[in-house]
Amino acid sequence: MLKRTPLFEVHRQLGGKLVEFGGWEMPVQYTSIMDEHKAIRTACGIFDISHMGEVFVSGGDSGSFLNSLLTNDVTRLRPGWGQYSILCNPRGGVVDDLYVYCLEENSFLLIVNASRIEADLQWMRHALEFAPERMSVTIEDRSDSMGAVAVQGPNVAGFIDSVFPAPEVSGGKPSQLRKNQALQIGASGVIAARTGYTGEDGFEIVAPAGEICSIWTRVMETGAPHGIKPAGLGARDTLRTEVCYPLYGHELDEE
């Protein structure tokens, strides 16, 4: 049976064409792939990315542990910053491509591909079990309890602050973030990051599953004057291909 994200009923109400993707029932398009692609290049669009995995890695040795598995140096990340990276096997093959955020000292969040959650966890736990010395590291999979949306396009910075009421935000506004910088909002675990995989400016918002529908609604309402449209997996693929971003299972694999 295919899995469904917390936004599944929203996609049906919007007339999304639902397909199987990595074990999930997801919208491939709403109007047309070209229409949604152009909307994100010229205005803005919103994707459901709740099918992707959220893996939290923490502990005193978490930085050095992740550095033994990933291609970029996570110890260079200050709290509130992220980087794109590759999770490799001992042969240098790609287990997955992912984004890693440093939430605070010795605490990291990995956003991984939906079809690779189990493979990633298995490899990371295997590597930890057979580490040369006992490491202080905790690996926690919260994928089932989290949701996420990607709000992408040149117009997004003009309204993203209105998605979050001012009292909820401390440490700055989402629009003030720099590329690859993240902001924790409120006490419920919402994270807004100035990242994405379309080649456009934009933000990715990770939140508890119970909050992602209200965040989607607020994005659609505040983004309406700015030309926002819902977008599916089809446009997500053409956008990332146009800017030559690789994806596990297409340009990358374990060989």
Order of alpha helices (4+ residues) and beta strands (2+ residues): alpha-beta-beta-alpha-beta-beta-alpha-beta-beta-beta-alpha-beta-beta-beta-beta-beta-alpha-beta-alpha
